Amino acid sequence: MKKEITKKEINNLKFDELENEITHLGYEKYRSKQIFEFIHKQKVDTFEAMNNIPKDIKEQLNIYFTFNTIKIYDAYKSKKDGTVKFLFQLDDKNIIESVVMKYKYGYTQCISTQVGCKMGCKFCASTKDGFIRNLSAAEMLEQVYRAENYLNMKVKNIVLMGSGEPLDNYENVINFLHLINDQRGHNTSLRNITLSTCGIVEKINELADENLPVTLSLSLHSPFDSRRQLIMPISKKYKLDDIIDSIRRYYFKTKRRVTFEYTLIKGFNDRIEDVEMLKEYTKGIDVHINIIPINPIKEYKTNIPSNEDVINFSKMLKNKGIKSTIRREMGSDISASCGQLKRSIALNK
Ligand code: SAH
């Protein structure tokens, strides 16, 4: 009886893993470097396109490996600021989102790490349809590679702030970080990558122990457990004192400045006592607060701060010596905030 071969996804393999596989098949080491470059530098997504690899090797590759490819389902360009929002279709037909923003210093891409999300934050569109599945490292890489090929540019900064909770898909995210950082491939500096989390304490500690210089961003949104619990169900499990301890640990291990994301909700988290408590939580570490004026969604559209409210809050922080910036809204005409476009499409279909 013929034995079934389970094909491995070649674009999920780290360099050493690929080299092992290729030499195991009896080919010379330099072939693995060529293949790795085709995948992560030329960004091809078929074996056929590897034009200086001999036919017999390609045939073997086709037997043992497959590509996990994603396709551009749609792309929308903002007329206001050139932001491009991508809808990608995965092999299993699920749709995910990613956004590319152009800044003075280069392109920044926001990628998704899961299809849907389990975290249930009240104001976030990505979680409203529940959790479907984790993305593989290859599916995270592919968001970058397909966007780069489409726009004919190279992404400089990557933020893991699209749909999903990156620390709830830990292994694949770490794999992605190693792959995108590989000098023989895409060669993105880990210093140019930001990982955003709702605060999963044991995973923040684990990440600190990896000793990777990625910027950690905590979605704080309120410095009081009682209030945070009202908008972020995960805070019933992890208390702020423990989260902040793990953030401090991360800071002291990596020496990387951390950021707190702070979605401003009028009357809820913009009071003087919030600022005072934020002062406590930022003591002794290099923290930058990113104020995000809340982006209304169907299920959460009250207490939207005015521009003046937002500026006022940043002044209150400044008076206490806390560094902050107000996140500029990009691509508002194309529903560029996470989860919004996919949902509006699903609703229209
Ligand atoms: N799960 C991760 C990353 C995804 S969300 C996390 O929680 O950090 C990226 C950021 O956008 C988070 O800070 C999230 O709370 C915020 N966000 C989500 N929906 C928003 C909305 N409607 N308005 C403003 N910020 C929002």
Residues whose N, C-alpha, C, O or C-beta is under 5 A from the ligand:
A	BS01	SAH	F123 C124 A125 L160 M161 G162 G164 E165 P166 S196 T197 C198 S219 E261 T263 I292 P293 I294 N295
